[in-house]
Amino acid sequence: MIRRGLLALGAGVPLLALITVLVLVFRGVILSPEAPRPGGAYVEGLVGQLGSLNPLFGEATAGSNDLDALLFEPLVRVLPTGAIQGRLASRWDVSPDGRTYSFTLRPNTHWSDGSPVTADDIVFTVRTVQDPQFPGALLNQSWKDIIATAVDSQHVRFALPGHNAGFLANLQLLYIVPAHLLAGKSVAELASASPNLNPVGTGPFRLVDQSADRIQLERNPFAWRGPWLNTLTIRSFSSQQAALDALDRGQVDGLANLSPSGTERERGNKQVNVLTASTYQYAELLLNLKPEEPYFQDVKVRQAIAKAIDRTAIIGEVLGGQAIPDDGPIPRSITWAYDAAAQQPPHDVAGAGKLLDDAGWAMVNGVRTKGGTSLSFCLTVSSDVPPYQRVAEKVAEQLAEVGIVAEVRPVTTASLIHDYLNPRAFDMTLTAFDNGPDPDVYTFWHSSQAHTGGFNFAGMKKNVFIDGDLEDGRNTLDLATRAKAYATFQEDFAKEIPAVFLYSPRYVMAISKKIHGVRLDSAIEPEERYAYVSDWYVEVGR
């Protein structure tokens, strides 16, 4: 039958020529690259409690809020290179004085209920986080005194009180919510469970169902960047062990934020790809430099502490190698602003001892002493966020080698913030910060932010050079000029050492090889693993 068909098709055409043509056609089809097509499902495991699906209130709610990135979007996104990606905004302009930002919304953008997105939604979102009753301190503070105005339905303007080149990074943190559904509600009502039952966003997916251990999403038909996947499900597990077992059995397709042991296990799983990225997070030893604190006023003591710390040992023995050393307040992941020349003193126990000797702290019975005072203080650390307590204990061991006594004091994260950092009632504390993809650390290190309620917790006396560097870094949008300012800042900062920086963790996820199109930027926030989720696919065609 097949032969008769070929003969019939080849009437008037030499049979050999016809077969050659068909072979070439079939070969072209077989060798052509696979192309994604709509369809398929992705199931991700998550360890711990599911988040609230309330994007503005993640700081005040329990559980992971990474999933908000699947349902909601900001105006823009900032990359590790400093480049800007438009999300809800298609274009933006900045006034010559750098204080007015004007945005044009993407045309025909809609909420997942089909309603149009307008500039009123952006203004409503901004005013919500500016409300005095808004519980997110960092988000509230970053939008203080900024005026948002809806020029018309498709254009919104922001007037800043001063220069702030990091403003676009602030915008990345602001997921836009729908005014047509939420306007008229108090902040307390918005923070409650009621808006979370049926969240309406602009992201690539929308909610279908939610239970205690599962969130079911489907393709958002109104999304401007519609995904290939039909559905995306998040399953909650009580432990990483249970989640890893599910991944190995093929019950879930992906698992993010792997521990070092989980990473090692999944590297042996031939059914998954293990992806890694740098982060903008860093752990540091913050020193209280108030005049009444006797220990750290001498820069030689601060230098000695830095030399006594073996960051490589901490990363290898406590973090399973899943981190890189951090040299200062601008992590290496912000490649365009990081200055490799401005590094902390290297690990050198003998050098640390000499600095302490020179500063008058003599070794007496294994403890550094000066004028009857022992170099002994409390090292406060979060007890409920691993691995920080173990890191602090390792730091204490290393300091003891040079005669410094650091008594580890574990407290809850809430207590660390409210009882120690805010009132500046600490000696040394191990803290973890995430400044995002922009190097603007004005809030943490400019002397004007050392007041009560500010975030410059160290209380270092005013340094006009550091203040000037930070001001220069936020006064222009030109990356080359900003990079120069921040290079100088890092060099000036390294001379003062108001904090000792330890490491920046790596982010690791494992994902089934049947899920294609998955990629991570060189550095990400946890929720940015979904930055290109619209490109993920299972179904293929040619």
C-alpha positions in Angstrom: 0.0 0.0 0.0 2.8 2.4 0.9 4.5 1.6 -2.4 1.3 2.1 -4.4 0.9 5.5 -2.7 4.4 6.5 -3.7 3.8 5.4 -7.2 0.6 7.3 -7.4 2.2 10.4 -6.0 5.0 10.0 -8.4 3.0 9.8 -11.5 5.0 11.6 -14.2 7.9 12.1 -11.7 10.9 9.7 -11.6 10.5 7.6 -8.5 14.1 8.0 -7.3 13.8 11.8 -7.4 10.5 11.7 -5.5 12.0 9.5 -2.8 15.0 11.8 -2.5 12.7 14.8 -2.0 10.7 13.0 0.7 13.9 11.9 2.5 15.2 15.5 2.6 11.8 16.7 3.9 11.7 14.1 6.6 15.3 14.7 7.5 14.7 18.4 7.8 11.8 17.8 10.1 13.7 15.4 12.3 16.8 17.7 12.5 14.9 20.9 13.0 15.1 22.3 16.6 12.3 21.5 19.0 10.0 24.4 19.5 7.9 25.0 22.7 4.1 24.8 22.4 1.3 25.4 25.0 0.6 22.6 27.4 2.0 20.7 30.3 2.3 21.1 34.1 5.0 21.9 36.6 4.9 20.9 40.2 7.3 22.6 42.7 8.0 21.5 46.2 8.4 24.1 49.0 9.6 23.4 52.5 7.6 25.1 55.2 4.4 27.1 55.3 2.9 28.5 52.1 2.8 32.3 51.8 -0.2 34.6 52.0 -0.4 35.5 48.3 -0.6 39.1 49.5 2.4 40.8 47.9 2.6 44.0 49.9 2.4 42.2 53.3 5.0 39.5 53.0 7.2 41.2 55.6 4.4 40.8 58.1 3.2 37.3 57.3 4.6 33.9 57.9 5.7 31.5 55.1 7.4 32.0 51.8 6.1 34.9 49.6 8.2 33.9 46.5 4.9 32.8 44.9 3.7 36.4 44.6 6.0 36.7 41.6 3.8 34.2 39.7 0.7 36.3 40.3 1.8 39.9 40.5 4.3 42.2 38.8 6.3 45.4 39.5 6.7 48.2 37.0 10.4 47.2 36.3 13.1 44.7 37.2 16.8 45.5 37.8 19.4 43.0 36.6 22.8 42.3 38.2 24.5 44.3 35.4 22.5 47.4 36.3 20.3 47.0 33.2 16.5 47.6 33.6 13.8 45.2 32.3 10.3 46.6 31.8 7.5 44.6 33.4 4.2 46.5 33.6 6.0 49.6 32.3 6.9 49.7 28.6 9.1 52.8 28.8 10.3 55.4 31.3 12.0 58.8 31.4 13.9 60.7 34.0 13.9 64.5 34.3 17.3 66.3 33.9 17.4 66.9 37.6 16.9 63.2 38.4 14.0 63.8 40.7 11.0 63.0 38.4 10.4 59.6 36.9 7.7 59.1 34.3 6.4 55.7 33.2 4.2 54.5 30.4 2.2 51.4 31.0 2.2 48.5 28.6 -0.7 48.9 26.2 -3.7 46.6 26.8 -2.4 45.2 30.0 -5.2 43.5 32.1 -5.7 42.0 35.5 -6.4 38.3 35.7 -10.2 39.2 36.0 -10.0 40.9 32.7 -10.1 44.5 34.0 -7.7 47.0 32.5 -4.6 48.0 34.4 -4.4 51.8 34.8 -2.1 54.4 36.5 -4.7 54.6 39.3 -3.6 51.1 40.3 0.0 52.2 40.7 -0.9 55.3 42.7 -3.2 53.2 45.0 -0.4 50.7 45.6 2.1 53.5 46.5 -0.3 55.2 48.9 -1.0 51.9 50.6 2.7 51.3 51.5 3.0 54.9 52.5 0.1 54.6 55.0 1.4 55.2 58.6 -0.4 51.9 59.6 1.5 49.9 56.9 3.4 47.1 58.8 6.4 46.8 56.4 9.0 49.1 57.8 11.5 48.8 55.0 9.0 49.3 52.2 7.3 52.1 54.0 10.6 53.9 54.6 11.7 53.5 51.0 8.6 55.3 49.8 8.6 58.1 52.3 7.9 61.6 50.8 7.6 60.2 47.2 4.6 61.7 45.4 2.9 59.4 42.9 0.5 61.0 40.3 -1.7 59.4 37.6 -1.1 61.7 34.6 -3.7 59.7 32.7 -4.8 56.1 32.5 -1.5 55.0 30.9 1.0 57.3 32.5 2.2 57.7 36.1 4.7 60.1 37.5 6.8 59.9 40.6 8.3 63.0 42.3 11.2 62.3 44.6 12.3 64.5 47.5 15.9 64.2 46.4 18.3 62.3 44.2 18.0 58.6 44.4 19.6 56.5 41.6 18.4 53.4 43.4 14.8 54.3 42.9 14.2 51.8 40.2 15.4 49.0 42.5 12.8 50.3 45.0 10.2 50.0 42.3 11.2 46.3 41.7 10.0 45.6 45.3 6.6 47.1 44.7 4.2 44.6 43.3 1.2 46.4 41.9 -2.3 45.5 43.3 -5.7 46.2 41.8 -7.4 49.4 43.0 -10.7 48.5 41.5 -10.9 45.6 44.0 -9.1 46.9 47.0 -9.7 50.7 47.2 -11.6 51.8 50.2 -10.3 49.1 52.5 -8.1 50.0 55.5 -4.6 48.7 55.8 -5.7 46.3 58.5 -8.3 44.9 56.1 -5.8 44.6 53.2 -3.4 42.8 55.5 -6.1 40.3 56.6 -6.9 37.0 54.9 -9.8 38.3 52.9 -7.9 39.7 49.9 -5.8 36.5 49.8 -8.7 34.2 49.1 -8.9 35.2 45.4 -5.8 37.3 44.5 -6.1 39.2 41.2 -2.8 40.1 39.6 -1.1 40.6 36.2 1.4 37.8 36.4 1.7 34.8 34.1 -0.5 32.7 36.3 -3.7 33.0 38.3 -5.1 31.1 41.3 -7.4 28.1 40.9 -7.3 26.6 44.3 -5.5 26.9 47.6 -5.3 24.5 50.6 -3.1 24.2 53.6 -0.4 22.2 51.7 -1.0 23.1 48.0 -1.5 26.0 45.7 -2.9 25.4 42.2 -2.3 27.9 39.5 -3.3 28.0 35.8 -2.2 30.1 32.9 -3.5 33.7 33.1 -5.3 34.2 29.8 -5.0 38.0 30.2 -1.2 38.1 30.9 0.9 40.2 28.6 3.7 37.5 28.8 1.6 34.4 28.7 3.4 31.2 29.7 3.6 27.9 27.8 2.7 25.8 30.8 -1.0 25.2 31.4 -0.7 24.7 35.2 1.8 25.3 38.0 1.3 23.7 41.4 3.2 24.4 44.6 3.2 21.6 47.2 4.3 22.2 50.8 6.5 19.7 52.7 7.3 19.7 56.4 11.0 19.0 55.8 13.6 19.2 53.0 14.1 15.4 53.4 10.4 14.8 52.5 10.6 17.3 49.6 13.8 15.6 48.3 12.2 12.2 48.4 9.3 13.5 46.4 11.6 15.0 43.8 13.6 11.8 43.5 10.3 9.9 43.0 9.1 12.3 40.4 6.2 13.5 42.5 7.4 17.1 42.1 9.4 18.6 39.2 11.4 21.1 41.1 12.8 22.1 44.5 14.3 25.5 45.3 16.6 26.9 48.0 18.4 23.6 48.5 20.7 23.1 51.5 24.3 22.0 50.9 23.3 18.4 51.7 20.3 18.6 49.4 22.5 20.0 46.7 25.0 17.2 47.0 22.2 14.7 46.9 20.6 16.1 43.8 23.8 16.4 41.9 23.7 12.6 41.8 20.1 12.6 40.4 20.4 12.1 36.7 16.8 13.2 36.2 17.3 16.8 37.3 19.4 19.8 36.5 21.0 21.6 39.4 21.1 25.4 38.8 23.0 27.9 41.0 23.1 31.7 41.2 24.7 34.3 43.4 22.5 36.3 45.7 22.5 39.9 47.0 22.5 38.7 50.6 25.4 38.9 52.9 26.2 38.1 56.5 28.2 40.5 58.6 29.5 41.1 62.1 28.1 44.5 63.0 30.1 46.4 65.7 28.5 49.0 68.0 30.7 52.0 67.6 28.9 54.3 70.1 31.4 56.1 72.3 30.2 54.4 75.5 31.1 51.0 74.0 34.8 50.6 75.0 35.7 47.6 72.8 35.6 48.8 69.2 36.7 52.5 69.2 40.2 51.6 68.2 40.5 50.7 64.5 43.3 48.3 65.3 40.9 46.2 67.4 38.5 46.2 64.5 41.3 45.2 62.1 42.3 42.5 64.5 38.8 41.0 64.5 38.7 41.0 60.7 42.1 39.2 60.6 41.0 36.7 63.2 38.0 35.6 61.1 38.6 32.7 58.7 35.7 33.1 56.2 36.9 30.2 54.1 36.6 27.8 57.1 33.1 29.2 57.9 32.0 28.6 54.4 33.5 25.1 54.2 32.7 23.8 57.7 29.3 25.5 58.4 27.8 26.3 55.0 28.9 23.2 53.1 30.7 25.4 50.5 27.4 27.0 49.4 28.6 30.6 49.7 31.4 32.9 48.6 33.4 35.3 50.8 32.0 38.8 51.1 34.4 41.7 51.3 32.2 44.7 52.1 28.8 46.3 51.9 28.5 45.9 48.2 28.4 42.1 47.3 30.4 40.7 44.4 27.1 39.8 42.7 26.6 43.5 41.8 29.4 43.1 39.3 29.4 46.7 37.9 29.8 48.3 41.3 31.9 45.8 43.3 35.5 46.9 43.8 37.8 43.9 44.2 40.7 46.2 45.3 38.8 47.2 48.5 39.0 44.0 50.5 39.0 43.3 54.2 42.3 42.2 55.9 43.0 38.6 55.0 42.9 35.8 57.7 46.1 36.1 59.7 46.0 35.0 63.4 49.6 36.2 64.1 48.8 39.6 62.5 45.6 39.9 64.6 47.6 39.2 67.7 50.2 41.9 66.8 47.5 44.4 66.2 45.9 43.7 69.6 49.4 44.0 71.2 49.9 47.3 69.5 46.5 48.5 70.8 47.5 47.7 74.3 45.4 44.5 74.8 47.8 42.1 76.4 47.2 38.4 76.6 46.6 37.4 80.2 45.7 33.8 80.9 44.4 33.4 77.4 42.2 36.5 77.4 43.1 40.0 76.0 43.1 42.5 78.9 43.7 46.3 79.1 43.7 48.3 82.2 41.8 45.6 84.1 39.2 45.3 81.4 38.8 42.0 79.4 38.2 42.1 75.7 34.9 40.2 76.3 31.5 41.0 74.9 28.2 39.5 73.7 27.7 38.3 70.1 23.9 38.5 69.5 22.4 36.3 66.8 19.1 35.1 65.5 18.3 31.7 66.9 15.4 30.9 64.6 17.0 31.4 61.2 19.6 28.8 60.4 22.5 28.7 60.0 23.3 32.0 61.7 23.7 30.6 65.2 26.2 28.0 64.0 28.1 30.7 62.1 28.2 32.9 65.3 29.6 29.9 67.3 32.3 29.4 64.7 33.2 33.1 64.8 33.5 32.9 68.6 35.8 29.9 68.3 38.0 31.9 65.9 38.1 35.0 68.0 39.1 32.9 71.1 42.2 31.9 69.2 43.5 35.5 69.6 42.2 36.0 73.1 38.9 37.7 72.4 35.9 36.3 74.3 32.7 36.6 72.3 29.7 35.1 74.3 27.1 34.0 71.8 23.6 35.2 72.8 20.9 33.5 70.6 17.6 35.5 70.5 14.6 35.4 68.2 14.8 37.5 65.0 12.0 39.7 66.4 13.9 40.3 69.6 17.2 41.0 67.7 15.5 43.7 65.8 13.3 45.3 68.5 15.4 44.8 71.6 19.0 45.0 70.2 19.3 46.7 66.8 16.7 49.4 67.1 17.8 50.7 70.5 21.5 50.0 69.6 21.7 47.8 72.7 24.3 45.3 71.4 28.0 44.9 71.5 28.5 42.8 68.3 25.7 41.2 66.3 25.6 38.8 63.4 23.2 40.3 61.0 22.1 39.4 57.4 21.1 42.0 54.9 19.8 41.9 51.4 20.1 45.3 49.6 18.9 43.9 46.3 20.5 44.5 42.9 21.4 48.2 43.5 24.5 49.2 45.4 22.9 52.1 47.2 23.6 51.5 50.9 22.9 55.0 51.9 20.2 53.9 54.3 22.7 51.6 56.2 25.8 53.6 56.3 25.2 57.4 55.8 25.6 59.2 59.1 22.2 60.9 58.7 20.6 57.4 59.2 22.1 56.7 62.6 19.2 58.3 64.4 16.6 56.2 66.3 14.4 54.6 63.7 17.1 54.7 61.1 18.9 51.7 59.8 22.5 52.7 60.4 22.8 50.6 63.5 26.6 50.8 63.9 26.6 54.4 65.0 30.0 55.1 63.5 30.9 58.8 63.9 30.4 60.9 60.9 32.9 60.3 58.1 32.6 63.0 55.5 34.3 60.9 52.9 32.0 57.9 53.3 28.9 60.3 53.4 30.2 62.0 50.3 30.7 58.8 48.4 27.2 57.6 49.2 25.7 60.9 48.1 27.6 60.8 44.9 26.5 57.3 44.2 22.8 58.2 44.3 23.0 61.6 42.6 23.4 60.3 39.0 22.0 57.5 36.9 25.2 57.1 34.9 26.6 53.6 35.8 30.2 54.5 35.2 30.0 57.6 37.5 28.1 55.6 40.1 30.7 52.8 39.9 33.5 55.2 40.5 31.7 56.7 43.5 31.1 53.3 45.0 34.6 52.1 44.4 35.8 55.1 46.5 33.2 54.3 49.1 34.4 50.7 49.4 38.0 51.9 49.8 37.1 54.4 52.5 34.8 51.9 54.2 37.6 49.3 54.3 39.8 51.7 56.2 37.2 52.2 58.9 35.9 48.6 59.2 32.7 49.4 61.1 31.6 45.9 60.3 33.3 42.6 59.4 31.7 40.9 56.4 31.6 37.1 56.2 29.9 35.6 53.2 27.3 35.8 50.6 25.2 32.6 50.2 24.5 30.9 46.9 21.0 30.0 45.7 20.5 26.5 44.4 17.5 24.8 42.8 17.0 21.4 41.2 14.5 21.0 38.4 13.4 18.0 36.3 15.1 17.7 32.9 11.6 17.4 31.3 11.1 21.1 32.1 12.8 23.1 29.4 13.7 26.7 29.0 14.6 27.2 32.7 17.4 29.8 33.3 18.6 32.0 36.2 20.4 35.3 36.0 23.9 35.4 37.5 22.4 36.8 40.8 18.8 36.6 42.0 16.4 37.2 44.8 14.6 33.9 45.7 11.4 35.0 43.9 13.5 35.8 40.7 13.8 32.1 39.9 10.4 32.7 38.3 11.7 35.7 36.3 11.5 33.7 33.0 8.8 31.3 34.0 6.9 32.2 30.9 9.6 30.6 28.9 9.4 27.2 30.7 7.8 24.4 28.7 7.1 20.7 28.6 5.3 20.2 25.3 7.5 20.5 22.2 6.9 20.3 18.5 8.8 20.8 15.2 
